[in-house]
């Protein structure tokens, strides 16, 4: 992983330090897509993205895969105001498709405390998929409260509050093509799990 701590870009009202640049993300997502394609050869997995944070990662990931697949989406709320989880997870938007007997890959942008992933693994397991794996771009290991299995991990990072590449602070910064860290003076509502 190449991190560019020296580069700073200015975006509306805040300074953002680039943690993982666009080229590094693209290369790693291509590797992950190739690994998933190999692991699911001859199958038709359904990749389920957790909205909204995982949407950009999912889009790039499926384009990096060369097997037949399906996509679906769900949405949770676990953050109130501020940069820490409320500790309570609520399903806001459920899946459109039935996953019984399917090979399911849960796609997350970032796994933080593990509470959301734990909630989703319980929820999805009740629907009797043939297999259920977790794929995340970022694993915030120091923040883990609930141990959860992560089968495919793009990058392991510290406890920084990250934005960009689909992840937000109060619904801003999602459009950034890299993973960044907002300056320490910023405090926003976010949706990291």
Order of alpha helices (4+ residues) and beta strands (2+ residues): beta-beta-alpha-beta-alpha-beta-beta-beta-alpha-beta-beta-beta-beta
